[in-house]
């Protein structure tokens, strides 16, 4: 008999707890629309496709972005990294100096130059895009201002598709 006394109060608490958890459903106006925000559906999509429904899916095609300032002397440099599988690179370089600046981009491990002596006019900017996939690894960008001080800002991104560098 003692077991019956414990089961009845436990059952009563379960019923009361259920009524407390959903008061909006009990007291909802019969003309109002009731939505259940706890339900959802899984969505899958290929990285290169888009969707017209209300789901937003962002393909993860960018492997690395970077931003740095370099300057203070006639020669200055900075580094960035291209992760494996993200070889399409876009660089935006802003020259704040009152003289032109030349720059080179070189892969540190192989010594391969991807840019060799491209000039950025004084107080202007240029955008450089890799035409082919670049090797993964660390790169050095070197700036030369001749006898003038270098003052540049570099922004870049590495992507997995050629369109990521556009």
N, C-alpha and C positions, 0 to 999 in steps of 0.2 A: 503493500500500500504506500509506503514511503516514496517509492519510485513514481507513483502517479502524482503525488504532490509536487515533485520537481519538474515533471514533464509539462504540466498545465501552466505554471508560471513562465517557463521558458517559451512555450508556444505563445502565450499572451504577449510577452516582450517582443517576440519576432513579429507579430502582427502590428503592434504599436509602432515598432521601429520602421516597418514598411510604410505605414501611414504618415509618419513624420518625414520620411525621405522624399515623398512625392506630393507635397501639399498643393503644388501648382497644378498637377494633373487632376486632383480631386476637386479643386475649386475653380477650374478653368471654365470660362464662358463657353457655352455650347456653340456660339457663332464664331469664335476665334479659332484660327488655325493653330494647331499644335505641331511643333517640330521636335524632333529628337536629335539633339546635338551630339549625342554620344555615339551615333552610328556614323561610319565612314566607309568608303570603298577604296581598295588599292588600285593604283594607276601605274601602268608600266608604259614606257615609250622609248623608242630608239633615240640615241643622242642627236641624230641629225634631223629629226622630224619635229613638227610643231603640233599644237593642239588648239581646237577652237572652243573647248569646254571651259569651265571656270577653274580648271586645275592648271597650276603653273609648275612647269618642270624645267629646271635649268641644267643643261648638260655641263658636266664638269670637264671642260676642255682646256682650261687655263692652268698651267702648272706652276707658274711663278710670276710675280710682278715685283718691280723694284723701283726705287726712286732715291737719288742721292745728288748732292751738290759737290762739285769739285772745283778747286781753284786756289789762288793765292800766290802762285809762282808761274813762270813761263811754261813749265811742263807739269802736268798733273794727271792723275789717273784714278780710276774706280773699278770695282769688280761687280759682276753679277753671275748668277748660275742658271743654267738651262737643265732642268730635270730630264731624266730618261723619258722618251716618248713625247717630249714637248719642244721640238726643234724649230718651230716657226716663230721668229722673234721680230718684234716691232720696237724700235727705239725712237723716242722723241727727245731731241737735245736742244735746249735753249741756251744761246750764247748771250750773256749779259754784258760782255766786255765791249769796249769801244774799238776793237780790232778783230779781224777774222781769226778763227781758231780751226786748226786741222785736227781730225781725230782718226784713230785706228781702233779696230776691234779684233782681238786675237784670242784664240782658244789656248788656254794655259798649258794643257797637257801635250798637245800636238804642235803648237806653234803656228798653226794655220791662221792666216790673216783673212778675215771676212770683209773688213773695210780697211783700206790702206790710204790714208791721207786725204779723206774727203773734207772739204772746207765748208765751214758755216760762217756766213757773213756776220759782221758786227751787229749787235743788238737784233738778232733774228733767231729763228729756229728752223730745224730740219727734221724730217721724219725719214728714218731708214727702215726698210723691211727686208728680211732675208728672202731671197728668191727661191732657195732650196732649203730643206731641213738642215739645221745646224747640229753639230755633235753635242751630246750631253756633256756637262761639266762646267767648270769655272772659266769665265772670260774676263779679260782686262780691256777696258777702254782707256786709251791714252790720248790726252789733249795737249796740243802744242800751240802756243801763242806767239811764236817767234821771240822777239824781245819784249813782248807785252804780257801782262799777267792774264791768266786764264780765269774765267768766272762762268761756269756752266752748270746747268741743272739737267739731269738725265732722268727720264721716266721710261720704263720698258715693261714688256710682258712677253712671256713665252707661252705658246699655245700648241695644241696637238694637231691642228688643221691649218692649211695655208690661209683660210679665211680668218683665222684668229689673229693674224698679223696684219690684217687690212685696216 
